[in-house]
Amino acid sequence: MTEIRKIGIIMNGVTGRMGTNQHLKRSIKAIMDQGGIKVSDDLVIMPDPILTGRNPNKVESLAKEVGVEKWTTDIDAALSDDHNKIFFDASGTLYRAKFVEMGVKAGKAIYCEKPTAVTTAEALRLAKVCEDAGVKNGVVQDKLWLPGLRKFQMIKDQGFFGEILSVRGEFGYWVFTGEHYDQPAQRPSWNYRKGDGGGMIIDMLCHWRYVIDNLFGNVKAVSCLGATHIKKRVDEQGKEYACDTDDSAYSTFELDNGVIAHFNSSWCTRVRRDDLLTMHVDGTEGSAVVTLRNCKVQSHAACPKPIWNPDIDQPIDFFGGWQDVPDFGPYDNAFKIQWEMFLRHVVLDEDFRFTLREGAKGVQLAELGLQSWAERKWLDVPAL
Ligand SMILES: NC(=O)c1ccc[n+]([C@@H]2O[C@H](COP(=O)([O-])OP(=O)(O)OC[C@H]3O[C@@H](n4cnc5c(N)ncnc54)[C@H](O)[C@@H]3O)[C@@H](O)[C@H]2O)c1
């Protein structure tokens, strides 16, 4: 008979945007609905979540909405229950340390959202707290499992690019200020206040670190210019507030293999490109435009010959002449894939390299990005 092994997971801060949508609904509940993770004919891993939070009404209504039985505002009680093996945190960045430490103290495996902290020292301290206690630990690095990035990785491994020369990343979209009734802001207001852990550089350079390290090569040096383009926004209560942190970042990274990667990240740009994130990769033998779900390629052989002549309409259709890397089977939600890997790590001891120490590298790049901006200079990225 198949053993269905229930794994208690304390899910903290899941009434928020990421916690509710990506982690609870599209990952844990989706895994439960598919009948768990089938390891073999003899074993199925079944997540058994308990939702924790401060506001009982919010937590209870989320549990009801999603169809999860257990919830509580008594986090200590959840932590002292031996059935719960994993502590997950998707609360605000600035509360991460407190919650991670509570989870470690109770001997739980730790899984949490990025960034783990806003300084490298604190991110490394948290990694060490986990390591010293000997608890398994992981940080969300979801972008790695997006279909577009997986397709890129596949053709890169096949040698499509020859030598990769450069990467140009464009990320962002217009986040409404909340000033106009029918155009409400689509991101929480804390993102635009430094004191609440907000800022584009701390938010996105964490992502760019693991994306670049895994796909293109190790980051060696950074130059970053931040900007607060929009100075005032309106919060969830309809109150105007001052934006005191960067809403855009213009960053260049030098990699140890000579690749140059430049990423623009902005909440103040209106999109006219293939997707909310595009990475244009140029190599000696071919180029690609990587989006969230797709990867468009042009081989050297198919590259047209442009000639500069502004006196005539452009005769070349630059958007033609590219081909999609086809889908190879269904691509699961990126957060869900990483959750399944972490659950297998906890239960089966399978490898999982996306630890809090790896997450600290992202915080390091963000901190150096902020320093580069403040000092207006290139900075080396020391090994952690
Ligand atoms: N992986 C990604 O792509 C990604 C994307 C966006 C945000 N994030 C990260 O996820 C985290 C949450 O972001 P979000 O956009 O969901 O924010 P959010 O504001 O929607 O949610 C924050 C959650 O934290 C809880 N919270 C706030 N203050 C708290 C406190 N004092 N004690 C306990 N809980 C508290 C809130 O109730 C809410 O449940 C942040 O660290 C953010 O950087 C990751």
The ligand as an ORCA input file, in Angstrom:
! r2SCAN-3c Opt
* xyz 0 1
  N       9.955     35.985     -5.206
  C       9.405     37.063     -5.731
  O       9.335     37.220     -6.942
  C       8.842     38.137     -4.826
  C       7.981     39.101     -5.387
  C       7.443     40.072     -4.549
  C       7.762     40.079     -3.195
  N       8.628     39.160     -2.694
  C       8.996     39.173     -1.264
  O       7.949     38.575     -0.514
  C       7.780     39.255      0.727
  C       6.320     39.721      0.862
  O       6.024     40.614     -0.192
  P       4.505     40.889     -0.660
  O       4.598     41.631     -1.936
  O       3.704     39.637     -0.580
  O       4.045     41.908      0.493
  P       2.632     42.075      1.194
  O       2.666     43.417      1.847
  O       1.522     41.782      0.243
  O       2.610     40.931      2.316
  C       3.343     41.009      3.502
  C       2.839     40.001      4.525
  O       3.571     40.194      5.746
  C       2.662     40.356      6.824
  N       3.250     41.258      7.824
  C       3.467     42.584      7.690
  N       3.965     43.047      8.840
  C       4.102     42.019      9.687
  C       4.533     41.886     11.030
  N       4.956     42.935     11.746
  N       4.505     40.668     11.578
  C       4.074     39.610     10.864
  N       3.653     39.682      9.599
  C       3.649     40.865      9.031
  C       1.421     40.953      6.190
  O       0.280     40.726      7.009
  C       1.369     40.162      4.891
  O       0.797     38.890      5.123
  C       8.802     40.404      0.729
  O       9.936     40.008      1.450
  C       9.147     40.574     -0.731
  O      10.470     41.047     -0.931
  C       9.156     38.196     -3.489
*
